[in-house]
Amino acid sequence: MFGRVRLKDIVLKDDYVQAKVGLFRWNQKFDDAQVWLEKAIWEKAKPIIPYKTGEFLGKIEAANGGREGTGKIIMSVPPQGHYLYRGVSRFSGRPLHYTNPRTVPYWGQFVIREYRHELKEGVRRVLRGR
């Protein structure tokens, strides 16, 4: 997949010693951990995204299609997404009253802040191969 850093094996040499450090094997583990993290964030965010007809959520899912493993998750789409994400009215600048009672402004940041420990532990499990 595009945009990923690939680790290569390195060779360390000294006067009397040469060592080959195999970093290449970590590439797949890092890829798996990134995909797991993105899916976990998305699953935690879906219930708190504004939901009236499902169209907004469908647009976000479509925008995220094909981005798996890139480290970039789209949490809002134009034109209404800018205002929904910030939680303010487009016309008056007043706070929005969401139809979904679980919705909070900046829901992507909220998920990372609220579930940080759980997400870290999940990434550790994936990297350890569990």
Secondary structure in CASP SS format (residue, H / E / C, confidence):
PFRMAT SS
TARGET T0000
AUTHOR 0000-0000-0000
METHOD secondary structure of the structure
MODEL  1
M C 1.00
F C 1.00
G C 1.00
R C 1.00
V C 1.00
R C 1.00
L C 1.00
K C 1.00
D C 1.00
I E 1.00
V E 1.00
L E 1.00
K E 1.00
D C 1.00
D C 1.00
Y C 1.00
V C 1.00
Q E 1.00
A E 1.00
K E 1.00
V E 1.00
G C 1.00
L C 1.00
F C 1.00
R C 1.00
W H 1.00
N H 1.00
Q H 1.00
K H 1.00
F H 1.00
D H 1.00
D H 1.00
A H 1.00
Q H 1.00
V H 1.00
W H 1.00
L H 1.00
E H 1.00
K H 1.00
A H 1.00
I H 1.00
W H 1.00
E H 1.00
K H 1.00
A H 1.00
K H 1.00
P H 1.00
I H 1.00
I C 1.00
P C 1.00
Y C 1.00
K C 1.00
T C 1.00
G C 1.00
E H 1.00
F H 1.00
L H 1.00
G H 1.00
K H 1.00
I H 1.00
E H 1.00
A H 1.00
A H 1.00
N H 1.00
G C 1.00
G C 1.00
R C 1.00
E C 1.00
G C 1.00
T C 1.00
G C 1.00
K C 1.00
I C 1.00
I C 1.00
M C 1.00
S C 1.00
V C 1.00
P C 1.00
P C 1.00
Q C 1.00
G H 1.00
H H 1.00
Y H 1.00
L H 1.00
Y H 1.00
R H 1.00
G C 1.00
V E 1.00
S C 1.00
R C 1.00
F C 1.00
S C 1.00
G C 1.00
R C 1.00
P E 1.00
L C 1.00
H C 1.00
Y C 1.00
T C 1.00
N C 1.00
P C 1.00
R C 1.00
T C 1.00
V C 1.00
P C 1.00
Y C 1.00
W H 1.00
G H 1.00
Q H 1.00
F H 1.00
V H 1.00
I H 1.00
R H 1.00
E H 1.00
Y C 1.00
R H 1.00
H H 1.00
E H 1.00
L H 1.00
K H 1.00
E H 1.00
G H 1.00
V H 1.00
R H 1.00
R H 1.00
V H 1.00
L H 1.00
R H 1.00
G C 1.00
R C 1.00
END
